[in-house]
Amino acid sequence: MTEKIRIIDAKEHVNEEVKIGAWLTDKRSSGKIAFLQLRDGSAYFQGVVSKADVSDEVFKLAKELRQESSMWITGVIHQDSRSHFGYEIEVRDIELVGDSEDYPITPKEHGIEFLLDHRHLWLRSKRQFAIQQIRNEMIRATFEFFNNEGFIKMDPPILTDSAPEGTTELFETDYFDKKAYLSQSGQLYAEAGAMAYGKVFTCGPVFRAEKSKTRRHLTEFWMIEPEMAFCHQEESLKVQERYVAYLVQAVLDNCSYPLHLLGRDPEVLKQYTKLPYPRISYKKAIEMLQDAGMDVKYGDDFGSPEETYLSDQFDQPVFVLNYPKNIKPFYMLTDPDDPQQYVCADMLAPEGYGEIIGGSERETDYDTLKASIEKAGLDLDEYEWYLDLRKYGSVPHSGFGLGLERAITWICKLDHLREAIPFPRIINRLKP
C-alpha cells in the first residue's frame, strides 16, 4: 500500500510513491503540464502534473481544480533545489475530496478588516501558517525551559473576585449571586504556588478591558508567569534573559522554514541569544528620552513612543529598572535605596517593539503589603488569602510575566499583535 505522509516528511521519502491529503492554494498550467501549489498544514510545496504521466481524467481535473479544494494526491517525491522547501511531488493520481467555489481570499491584495472578517480562512495563508508555527514552537520551548529549570506548571483560575492590576481594566461577569471578573493575571495565585512548591510557572489566557487601539494591545492574550521563592530581583532578571534567549534559539533551531516564509533574517535574531542583556535605570531612561527631545518627566509612565525610542537604542533586549511607585501595582517591594520606587523591571524588545516582560521582587512584609492594598483602594477582605502568604513563613520572592503575543510579534517582526494569536480579540472585534 502507498504510504500516507505529510508534506513536512517529504525529505524521508525521496523517490518513493506516497499519498498526501492536501488543499490547493494556487495553480498554473503550461500546455501539457499543470503546477499545483499544495498545503497540508505542515508545509507547502508544489505538485507537478504531466499530461504524459496521468490519465486524461486526472489531467483535466488538475486543470479545473479551484482554490482550497481538498484532495488526495498520489505521486513520487523528488528533490527540488529551486524551492526553499527543497522538495516537490510528481503527481500520478488525484482524488477530489471536497470542492471549493468562490473562495473569498484570493491571491490579490485584501484590506485588513476583510482579512479579519475571514480570519477563520486567513489562517490558511503562508504568512499566518508561519506565524502560528513559531507561536507553537515558543510555547513548546517555554514548557521545556521551565521544566529544565526545575519549575512546575500550575494553572490559576480565570474567574476571580479580585484585581491584581487594579479595578479599571476588568471584564465583569455574573457568578451566581455575586460579581466575578475575568483574570488580568495569574500572578497572585502563582505566588501561592511558589510558597508551596518553590518555583512555578503559569501559561494561560488573561483579559484586560483597556479601550486601546494600539498595535500592542489585545483584550485577550496569553501570559507566561513564573514565580520563584527565595529569589531576589537580580536572580529573576537572569532567569528572564535566559528564558528569552532560549525562546529565540528554539525558533532559530526549529523554525527555519517559517522564518524564511516571513522574510525574517536569522542573523538578526542570533544576536538576541547573547547574554547578559543591558540594564538601565528608569531615571536613566528618563534622561535619555529628555535628551532626545521627548516631553517626559520623572513619574511618567512610558507609552509606545517612549518604549520604541528606548528599545531602538540597543541591539539586544534591555531591562529598565526600578520604576516610581505611582505607575506600578501595589504588590512590589519598595526599593531600599529610594522609597519612591519599587524593585521592578520591564524588558523592552529591540527593533522598536517595546515591553515584552514586566516583573518585580514582591513585598514580603504583612503590614507593608496591607497598607499598600488599602492605599490602592482595594477591598482587604478580597486579599485576605494573599496576605496569608506573608503570615506563614514569608520569604523573599520574585516573578515576572511575558506577554506571549508581544514576544511573537517581535520575533516574527510583525506590525501588529493581531496576527500573533489565532483569533484576536480587540476593542472592536469579537468574531469570528
C-alpha positions in Angstrom: 0.0 0.0 0.0 1.2 3.5 -0.8 2.3 5.2 2.5 0.4 8.3 3.6 2.7 11.1 4.7 2.6 14.8 5.5 4.4 17.3 3.3 6.9 18.1 6.0 8.1 14.5 5.9 8.9 14.6 2.2 12.6 14.5 2.8 12.3 11.0 4.2 10.6 9.7 1.1 12.6 10.9 -1.9 12.0 8.8 -5.0 9.2 7.0 -3.2 5.5 6.9 -4.1 3.4 8.5 -1.4 -0.1 9.7 -0.7 -0.8 13.1 0.8 -4.1 14.8 1.9 -3.8 18.4 0.8 -5.5 21.6 -0.2 -4.9 23.7 -3.4 -3.6 27.2 -2.7 -2.9 28.2 -6.3 -2.2 26.7 -9.7 -0.9 27.5 -13.1 -0.6 25.4 -16.3 1.6 25.5 -19.3 0.5 23.3 -22.2 0.8 19.8 -21.1 2.0 20.5 -17.5 0.0 21.8 -14.5 1.7 23.1 -11.4 -0.3 22.8 -8.2 0.6 24.7 -5.1 -0.3 22.4 -2.2 -0.5 22.7 1.6 -1.5 20.2 4.2 -1.0 22.1 7.5 2.6 21.0 7.9 4.3 22.8 4.9 3.8 24.0 1.4 5.2 22.5 -1.8 4.5 22.1 -5.5 2.8 19.2 -7.3 3.7 18.7 -10.9 1.1 17.1 -13.1 2.4 16.0 -16.6 -0.2 15.0 -19.2 2.0 12.2 -20.3 2.1 10.6 -16.8 -1.6 10.6 -15.8 -4.9 9.7 -17.3 -6.9 12.2 -19.3 -9.4 12.5 -16.4 -6.7 13.3 -13.9 -5.1 15.9 -16.1 -8.5 17.5 -16.7 -9.2 17.5 -13.0 -5.8 19.1 -12.3 -6.5 22.0 -14.6 -10.1 22.5 -13.3 -9.2 22.4 -9.5 -10.3 25.5 -7.6 -8.5 27.3 -4.8 -8.8 25.5 -1.5 -10.3 22.3 -3.0 -9.2 19.3 -0.9 -7.8 16.1 -2.4 -5.7 13.1 -2.0 -2.5 13.4 -4.1 -0.6 10.3 -5.0 2.8 10.7 -6.6 6.6 10.4 -6.3 8.7 12.8 -4.1 11.6 14.5 -5.8 14.2 17.0 -4.5 13.7 20.5 -5.9 16.7 22.8 -5.4 14.7 25.8 -6.8 12.4 26.0 -3.7 13.4 26.8 -0.2 11.4 23.8 1.0 13.5 21.6 -1.2 11.0 19.0 -2.5 8.1 18.6 -4.8 5.8 15.7 -5.8 5.4 14.3 -9.3 1.7 13.6 -9.4 0.4 10.3 -10.6 -3.2 10.5 -9.3 -5.7 13.0 -7.8 -8.8 12.1 -5.8 -11.0 15.1 -5.2 -12.3 15.1 -1.6 -14.1 18.5 -1.2 -14.7 21.1 -3.9 -14.3 24.8 -3.2 -16.2 27.5 -5.0 -15.6 31.3 -4.8 -13.0 31.2 -2.1 -13.0 34.7 -0.7 -9.3 35.2 -0.1 -7.7 35.3 -3.5 -4.0 35.9 -4.3 -4.8 39.6 -4.8 -4.4 42.2 -2.0 -7.1 42.5 0.6 -7.7 45.1 3.3 -7.0 44.1 7.0 -10.7 44.4 8.0 -11.7 42.0 5.2 -9.0 39.6 6.3 -10.0 39.8 10.0 -13.6 39.2 9.0 -12.4 36.0 7.3 -9.8 35.1 10.0 -11.0 31.5 10.0 -9.8 31.3 6.4 -6.9 33.7 6.5 -5.2 31.3 8.9 -4.6 29.1 5.8 -2.2 31.5 4.2 1.6 31.0 4.2 2.3 34.0 6.4 -0.3 33.0 9.0 0.9 29.5 8.9 4.5 30.6 9.6 3.4 32.8 12.5 1.4 30.0 14.1 4.3 27.6 13.7 6.6 30.0 15.5 4.0 30.5 18.2 3.7 26.8 18.7 7.5 26.4 19.0 7.7 29.2 21.5 5.0 27.5 23.7 6.8 24.2 23.4 10.2 25.8 24.3 8.6 27.6 27.2 7.5 24.3 28.8 10.9 22.8 28.1 12.8 25.7 29.6 10.9 25.9 32.8 10.9 22.1 33.2 14.7 22.1 32.8 15.0 24.9 35.3 13.1 22.9 38.0 9.7 24.7 37.8 6.3 23.0 37.9 3.4 24.1 35.8 0.3 25.4 37.7 -3.0 26.6 36.4 -4.5 29.7 38.1 -8.3 30.4 37.9 -9.7 32.5 35.1 -12.7 33.6 37.2 -11.6 35.7 40.2 -13.1 38.1 42.8 -10.1 40.4 42.9 -8.0 42.5 40.6 -4.1 42.2 40.8 -3.6 45.2 38.5 -6.4 47.5 39.6 -10.2 47.6 39.0 -10.4 49.8 35.9 -9.5 47.2 33.3 -11.7 44.3 34.4 -14.3 42.3 32.4 -17.1 41.8 34.9 -19.5 38.8 34.8 -22.2 37.4 37.0 -21.2 34.5 39.2 -24.4 33.1 40.6 -25.3 35.6 43.3 -22.2 37.8 43.2 -19.8 39.5 40.7 -16.7 37.9 39.3 -14.0 39.1 37.0 -12.0 37.6 34.1 -8.4 37.3 35.3 -5.9 40.0 34.4 -3.0 37.9 35.6 -2.3 34.6 37.3 0.5 36.2 39.4 -1.1 36.3 42.8 -2.0 32.6 42.6 1.5 31.8 41.3 2.9 33.4 44.4 0.8 30.9 46.5 2.2 28.2 44.3 5.8 29.4 44.9 5.2 29.3 48.6 4.1 25.6 48.2 6.5 24.3 45.5 9.4 26.7 45.3 9.3 27.5 41.6 6.2 27.5 39.5 5.1 28.9 36.1 1.7 29.6 34.6 0.7 29.7 30.9 -2.8 30.8 30.0 -5.2 33.4 28.8 -5.7 36.7 30.6 -8.0 39.6 29.9 -7.7 43.4 30.0 -10.6 45.7 29.3 -8.4 48.5 28.1 -10.1 50.7 25.5 -6.9 50.8 23.5 -6.5 50.6 19.7 -2.7 50.5 19.6 -0.8 47.8 17.7 0.5 46.4 21.1 -2.9 45.7 22.8 -5.3 42.9 22.8 -8.2 42.4 25.2 -7.5 38.6 25.4 -3.9 37.4 25.3 -1.6 34.7 26.8 0.8 35.2 29.6 3.7 33.1 30.9 4.1 34.0 34.6 6.9 32.3 36.6 7.2 32.9 40.4 10.2 31.9 42.5 10.6 31.6 46.3 13.9 32.5 48.0 14.7 34.7 44.9 15.7 38.3 44.7 15.3 40.6 41.7 18.7 40.2 40.2 18.3 36.4 40.2 15.0 36.8 38.5 16.5 39.1 35.8 19.0 36.3 35.0 16.1 33.8 34.6 14.3 36.3 32.3 17.2 36.8 30.0 18.0 33.1 29.8 14.3 32.4 29.0 14.1 34.9 26.2 17.4 33.8 24.7 16.1 30.2 24.9 13.0 31.1 23.0 14.9 32.8 20.3 17.4 29.9 19.9 14.5 27.4 19.8 12.9 29.4 16.9 16.3 29.5 15.1 16.8 25.8 15.6 13.4 24.6 14.7 11.6 27.2 12.5 14.0 28.0 9.7 11.2 27.3 7.1 8.6 29.6 8.8 11.3 32.3 9.3 12.0 32.1 5.6 8.3 32.4 4.7 8.2 35.6 6.8 11.4 37.0 5.4 12.9 37.2 8.9 16.7 37.3 8.9 18.0 34.7 11.3 21.3 36.6 11.6 19.5 39.4 13.3 17.8 37.0 15.7 21.1 35.3 16.6 22.4 38.5 18.4 19.5 38.2 20.9 20.8 34.9 22.2 23.9 36.7 23.6 23.9 37.3 27.4 23.7 39.3 29.5 21.2 41.9 28.3 21.9 45.5 29.1 20.3 47.2 32.1 19.4 50.9 32.6 17.5 52.6 35.4 14.2 54.3 35.0 15.9 57.5 35.9 18.5 57.0 33.1 15.7 56.2 30.7 14.0 59.5 31.5 17.3 61.3 30.9 17.7 59.5 27.5 14.2 60.5 26.5 14.6 64.1 27.6 17.9 64.3 25.7 16.0 63.1 22.6 13.6 66.0 23.0 10.6 64.0 24.3 8.2 65.6 26.7 8.6 63.3 29.7 9.4 63.8 33.4 10.1 61.6 36.4 6.9 59.8 37.4 5.5 59.4 33.9 4.7 56.0 32.6 6.1 55.0 29.2 3.9 54.6 26.2 4.7 53.1 22.8 6.7 56.1 21.5 8.9 56.1 24.6 9.4 52.4 24.7 10.1 52.3 20.9 12.8 55.0 21.3 14.5 53.3 24.2 14.5 49.9 22.6 15.9 51.3 19.4 19.0 52.4 21.3 20.1 48.9 22.0 21.0 45.9 19.8 19.5 43.4 22.4 16.6 43.4 24.7 17.1 45.9 27.5 15.9 46.0 31.1 14.6 49.2 32.5 14.9 49.0 36.3 13.0 50.4 39.3 10.0 52.5 38.3 8.2 55.0 40.5 5.5 53.6 42.8 2.8 55.7 41.3 2.9 53.8 37.9 3.2 50.2 39.2 1.0 47.8 41.1 0.7 47.5 44.9 2.4 44.2 45.5 6.0 45.2 44.6 8.9 45.6 47.0 10.0 49.1 47.9 13.5 50.0 46.7 15.7 50.2 49.8 17.8 52.9 48.1 14.8 55.0 47.1 11.5 54.7 48.9 9.7 56.4 45.9 10.5 53.4 43.7 9.8 49.7 43.5 12.3 46.9 42.9 11.0 46.0 39.5 12.0 45.8 35.8 10.5 45.8 32.3 12.2 44.1 29.4 12.0 46.1 26.2 12.5 44.1 22.9 14.8 45.6 20.3 13.8 46.9 16.8 11.3 49.3 18.4 9.0 46.6 19.9 8.8 47.8 23.4 7.8 45.9 26.6 7.5 42.1 26.4 8.2 41.4 30.1 7.2 43.1 33.4 8.4 41.7 36.7 9.5 42.6 40.2 10.5 41.4 43.6 7.4 41.1 45.7 6.7 42.7 49.1 7.1 40.2 51.9 6.1 42.1 55.0 2.4 41.7 56.1 1.9 45.2 57.4 3.5 46.9 54.5 1.5 44.9 51.9 -1.7 45.5 53.9 -1.1 49.3 53.8 -0.4 49.2 50.1 -3.6 47.3 49.4 -5.6 49.9 51.4 -3.8 52.8 49.7 -4.7 51.3 46.3 -8.4 51.5 47.4 -8.9 47.7 47.2 -11.0 45.6 49.4 -8.9 43.9 52.2 -11.4 41.1 52.5 -10.7 40.0 48.9 -7.0 39.9 49.6 -7.1 38.1 52.9 -5.8 34.9 51.4 -3.0 36.8 49.6 -1.9 38.4 52.9 -1.8 35.0 54.5 1.2 34.3 52.3 3.1 36.9 54.4 1.9 35.5 57.7 3.0 31.9 57.4 6.7 31.6 56.5 7.1 34.7 54.2 10.3 34.6 52.2 11.9 36.9 49.5 10.3 36.0 46.2 10.3 37.4 42.7 8.4 36.8 39.4 7.6 38.2 36.0 5.1 37.9 33.2 5.9 37.6 29.5 3.2 38.6 27.0 3.3 35.7 24.5 1.8 37.7 21.6 4.2 40.6 22.2 7.2 38.3 22.1 5.8 36.6 18.9 5.3 39.9 17.3 8.9 40.9 17.9 10.5 37.6 16.9 8.4 37.4 13.7 8.8 41.2 13.1 5.1 41.8 12.7 3.4 45.2 12.6 0.5 44.3 14.9 -0.3 41.8 17.7 -3.5 40.7 15.9 -1.5 38.3 13.7 0.2 36.7 16.6 -2.9 34.9 18.0 -5.2 32.7 16.0 -8.4 34.7 16.7 -7.6 38.2 18.0 -9.9 40.0 20.4 -9.5 43.7 20.1 -11.8 46.6 21.2 -13.9 46.5 18.0 -13.7 42.8 17.2 -15.4 39.8 19.0 -15.7 37.5 15.9 -15.1 35.2 14.2 
